Amino acid sequence: MSEFNIVIVDDQMDGNGSFVQIIKKNFAETVITLYKTVEEAIGYIMSTLDTRTVVFLDCSFDEGGEQGIDGLAAIREKTSLLSVVMMSGNPLKL
């Protein structure tokens, strides 16, 4: 049984990418779940609030729908005990 779960929510990431592989290598016993949309991820996250979880949440999704900030707001409505890391691979626009 793992000590915690990791949920990755990113429309551009897959399980073979370096980010996921590094996590798998360093946390072999951890359950890692990937979602392409905020809506799917929120359903899973809300059903597992009794499990220690770290969420890596993309800021911007290409296909419209809910964005990362919407997911963060939904999570914070239910709990402040879940760790959320907001991330983006988009170029910085100054």
C-alpha positions as CSV (number, residue, x, y, z in Angstrom):
1,M,0.0,0.0,0.0
2,S,1.4,3.4,-0.9
3,E,1.8,6.3,1.5
4,F,0.0,8.7,-0.8
5,N,-1.4,9.1,-4.3
6,I,-0.2,11.4,-7.1
7,V,-2.8,12.8,-9.5
8,I,-1.5,14.5,-12.6
9,V,-3.9,16.6,-14.6
10,D,-2.5,17.7,-17.9
11,D,-3.9,17.5,-21.4
12,Q,-0.4,17.3,-22.9
13,M,1.3,14.7,-20.7
14,D,1.3,10.9,-21.0
15,G,2.6,8.1,-18.8
16,N,5.8,7.7,-20.8
17,G,7.0,11.3,-20.3
18,S,10.1,12.1,-18.2
19,F,8.1,13.8,-15.4
20,V,6.0,10.7,-14.8
21,Q,9.0,8.3,-15.2
22,I,11.0,10.3,-12.6
23,I,8.1,10.1,-10.1
24,K,7.6,6.4,-10.8
25,K,11.3,5.8,-10.2
26,N,11.5,7.7,-6.9
27,F,8.1,6.7,-5.5
28,A,7.7,3.1,-6.8
29,E,4.9,2.3,-4.3
30,T,2.9,5.4,-5.1
31,V,-0.3,5.2,-7.2
32,I,0.0,7.7,-10.0
33,T,-3.1,8.6,-11.9
34,L,-3.2,10.7,-15.1
35,Y,-6.1,12.7,-16.3
36,K,-6.5,14.8,-19.5
37,T,-9.3,17.0,-18.2
38,V,-10.1,18.8,-15.0
39,E,-13.6,17.4,-14.9
40,E,-12.5,13.8,-14.9
41,A,-9.8,14.5,-12.3
42,I,-12.1,16.3,-9.9
43,G,-14.5,13.4,-9.9
44,Y,-11.6,11.0,-8.9
45,I,-10.1,13.5,-6.4
46,M,-13.4,14.1,-4.6
47,S,-14.0,10.3,-4.3
48,T,-10.6,9.8,-2.7
49,L,-10.4,12.6,-0.2
50,D,-9.7,10.1,2.6
51,T,-6.4,9.3,0.9
52,R,-3.3,11.5,1.2
53,T,-2.9,12.9,-2.3
54,V,-0.6,15.3,-4.2
55,V,-2.2,16.9,-7.3
56,F,-0.1,18.3,-10.2
57,L,-2.5,20.5,-12.0
58,D,-1.9,22.1,-15.4
59,C,-2.9,25.8,-15.5
60,S,-4.1,25.9,-19.1
61,F,-6.0,23.3,-21.2
62,D,-6.2,23.6,-25.0
63,E,-9.7,22.1,-25.5
64,G,-11.6,24.6,-23.5
65,G,-13.7,23.4,-20.7
66,E,-12.6,23.9,-17.1
67,Q,-9.1,25.3,-16.6
68,G,-6.6,24.5,-13.8
69,I,-7.8,27.4,-11.7
70,D,-11.3,26.0,-11.9
71,G,-10.0,22.7,-10.6
72,L,-8.1,24.4,-7.8
73,A,-11.3,26.3,-6.8
74,A,-13.3,23.0,-6.7
75,I,-10.7,21.3,-4.6
76,R,-10.5,24.2,-2.1
77,E,-14.3,24.3,-1.7
78,K,-14.0,20.8,-0.2
79,T,-10.7,20.7,1.5
80,S,-7.5,22.7,2.2
81,L,-5.6,19.5,3.3
82,L,-4.8,18.3,-0.2
83,S,-1.5,19.5,-1.7
84,V,-1.9,21.1,-5.2
85,V,1.0,22.1,-7.4
86,M,0.0,24.3,-10.3
87,M,2.2,23.9,-13.3
88,S,2.4,25.1,-16.9
89,G,4.5,24.2,-19.9
90,N,3.3,27.3,-21.8
91,P,5.9,29.9,-22.8
92,L,6.0,33.0,-20.6
93,K,4.4,36.0,-22.3
94,L,5.7,39.3,-21.0
